[in-house]
């Protein structure tokens, strides 16, 4: 049934959202909220952008590791 739901979402080009809960120290949360206020964006927008950049960076690191392995091997 869940597979059917995912196929329906793909057909409609929608994304399924889930709730994420993380525990961070209070001072990090406070700095994050301050950065959100300064940027004038919503927390949701800031987190989306951060996750996109993080995902891109991890992909870049993985590609670089693969290149090094190919050069060495």
C-alpha positions, -999 to +999 in steps of 0.1 A: +000+000+000+028+024+008+045+016-025+013+026-043+012+059-023+048+067-034+039+060-071+009+083-068+031+111-054+056+106-082+029+109-108+016+141-092+051+154-087+045+160-051+067+152-021+057+135+010+067+154+041+077+139+075+083+155+108+119+156+120+129+159+156+165+165+167+181+174+200+207+202+200+223+222+227+204+253+237+231+277+226+231+262+191+193+266+189+196+302+200+223+310+174+202+293+147+171+313+157+192+345+156+205+337+122+169+331+110+158+364+123+187+382+107+181+366+073+144+374+073+135+339+061+114+313+078+130+284+098+116+260+072+133+279+043+166+281+062+165+244+070+156+234+034+185+254+020+209+240+046+198+204+038+202+210+001+237+224+006+246+196+029+234+169+005+253+186-024+285+188-003+283+151+007+278+142-030+309+162-039+329+146-012+318+111-023+328+119-060+362+132-049+368+100-029+359+079-059+382+099-081+411+094-057+405+057-055+405+054-093+437+074-095+454+052-069+440+019-081 
